[in-house]
Amino acid sequence: MSDFPAGDPGFEYRVRASFALQTAMQTIGATIESLSPGLVTLRMPFSASLSQQHGYVHAGVISMLADSACGYAALSLTAPEADVLTVEYKVNLLNPARGRTFLATGRVLRPGRRLTACTGEVIAIDEDGASTCVASMLSTMVILNPGAR
């Protein structure tokens, strides 16, 4: 749960509508697991088509999943006419990304008028239900008006 109020009472519809337009998320099979103001969790199933030469999910895919979770966490706190874009992130790959399912949680650390700081984490869940943190992220999102695009 986040300690931040939603900037828009319709934030959930807006986040889900934006997520539905993300063909990259569709390509990797990601879905929204949970959504509240300043906190978003995405779920992605393992797919061999997203793996690298050792059979782990590619770091770029893991980073993309965490980045989207952070971006939607930030979007959930903006005004209805606003949008967000990533301007910077740092990712630490902590363990090989192997598992049956991956959960990426994005959380707003500090919302701002122009920049929002977020943290992200990706957890791998194996066939037995055991979980391992595979990545952590620190990101900055810029808040845009639709007319600024």
BELNORBEL-V368315 format. One record per backbone hydrogen bond with DSSP energy under -0.5 kcal/mol. NH is the residue of the N-H (numbers start at 1). CO is the residue of the C=O. Records with the same first field share a line. If there is no record, write none. Layout:
NH=CO / CO
//
This chain:
7=76
11=8
14=10
15=11
16=12
17=13
18=14
19=15
20=16
21=17 / 18
22=19
23=21
26=22
27=23
28=24
29=25 / 26
30=25
31=43
33=31 / 41
34=41
36=39
38=73
39=36
40=106
41=34
42=104
43=31
44=102
46=100
50=47
51=48
52=56
55=52
57=97
58=50
61=58
62=58
63=59
64=60
65=61
66=62
67=63
68=64
69=65
70=66
71=67
72=68
73=69
74=70
75=71
76=72
77=74
78=75
82=79
83=144
85=142
87=140
88=140
90=138
92=136
93=91
94=92 / 134
95=134
98=96
100=125
101=125
102=44
103=123
104=42 / 102
105=103 / 121
106=40 / 104
107=119
108=38
109=117
110=117
116=141
117=110
118=139
119=107
120=137
121=105
122=135
123=103
124=132
125=101
126=130
129=126
132=124
134=122 / 132
135=122
136=92
137=120
138=90
139=118
140=88
141=116
142=85
143=114
144=83 / 142
146=81
148=145
149=146
//
